[in-house]
Amino acid sequence: MEEDKILPIFTRRIYPEVDPLPHRQLIERMRTAILGDDPVDPRMAVIVSLADAANILRHLFDRKDRKDARKRIKNITSGNVEGQAAQEAITAMRAAIATPAVMPAIIAAT
């Protein structure tokens, strides 16, 4: 465990990976599923949908692959009921988090 400071106020604990192999394998499986033409199994579709909804897939591709990846990601997420449900869940969670932050501003403006 390591400790790091964010600004001079906040302290955070960092837990380094013991074995980075599963993380690398998952990234490679997602890249293969997204850049390939083979059908994607439902479990990988859910993983891709969650990663897409969390905006972390953009870090997996360079600029030249992003356009093709974007089309394939859309095909994977729209053709899978589980993937759509995962994206809707994350969208609802973001709305629930944003609402308390926005409400005071709306009340103050009225």
For each residue, the residues with C-beta under 8 A, 3 or more apart:
1: 13 14 15
2: 13 14 15 16
3: 11 12 13 14
4: 11 12 14
5: 8 9 10 11 12
6: 9 10 11 12
7: 10
8: 5
9: 5 6
10: 5 6 7
11: 3 4 5 6
12: 3 4 5 6
13: 1 2 3
14: 1 2 3 4
15: 1 2
16: 2
17: 20 23
18:
19: 22
20: 17 23 24
21: 24 25
22: 19 25 26
23: 17 20 26 27
24: 20 21 27 28
25: 21 22 28 29
26: 22 23 29 30 47
27: 23 24 30 31 60
28: 24 25 31 32
29: 25 26 32 33 44
30: 26 27 33 34 44 47 48 51 57 60
31: 27 28 34 35 60 61
32: 28 29 35 36
33: 29 30 36 38 40 44 48 76
34: 30 31 48 57 60 61 69 72 73 76
35: 31 32 65 68 69 72
36: 32 33
37:
38: 33
39:
40: 33 44 45 48 76 80
41: 44 45
42: 45 46 80 82
43: 46 47
44: 29 30 33 40 41 47 48
45: 40 41 42 48 49 76 77 79 80 82 83
46: 42 43 49 50 80 82 83 86
47: 26 30 43 44 50 51
48: 30 33 34 40 44 45 51 52 57 73 76 77 83
49: 45 46 52 53 76 77 80 82 83 84 86 87
50: 46 47 53 54 86 87 90
51: 30 47 48 54 56 57
52: 48 49 55 57 73 77 87
53: 49 50 86 87 90 91
54: 50 51 90
55: 52 58
56: 51 59 60
57: 30 34 48 51 52 60 61 69 73
58: 55 61 66
59: 56
60: 27 30 31 34 56 57 69
61: 31 34 57 58 65 66 69
62: 65 66
63: 66
64: 67
65: 35 61 62 68 69
66: 58 61 62 63 69 70
67: 64 70 71
68: 35 65 71 72
69: 34 35 57 60 61 65 66 72 73
70: 66 67 73 74
71: 67 68 74 75
72: 34 35 68 69 75 76
73: 34 48 52 57 69 70 76 77
74: 70 71 77 78
75: 71 72 78 79
76: 33 34 40 45 48 49 72 73 79 80 83
77: 45 48 49 52 73 74 80 83 84 87
78: 74 75 83 84
79: 45 75 76 83
80: 40 42 45 46 49 76 77 83 84
81: 84 85
82: 42 45 46 49 85 86
83: 45 46 48 49 76 77 78 79 80 86 87
84: 49 77 78 80 81 87 88
85: 81 82 88 89
86: 46 49 50 53 82 83 89 90
87: 49 50 52 53 77 83 84 90 91
88: 84 85 91 92
89: 85 86 92 93
90: 50 53 54 86 87 93 94
91: 53 87 88 94 95
92: 88 89 95 96
93: 89 90 96 97
94: 90 91 97 98
95: 91 92 98 99
96: 92 93 99
97: 93 94 100 101
98: 94 95 101 102
99: 95 96 102 103
100: 97 103
101: 97 98 104
102: 98 99 105 106
103: 99 100 106 107
104: 101 107 108
105: 102 108 109
106: 102 103 109 110
107: 103 104 110
108: 104 105
109: 105 106
110: 106 107
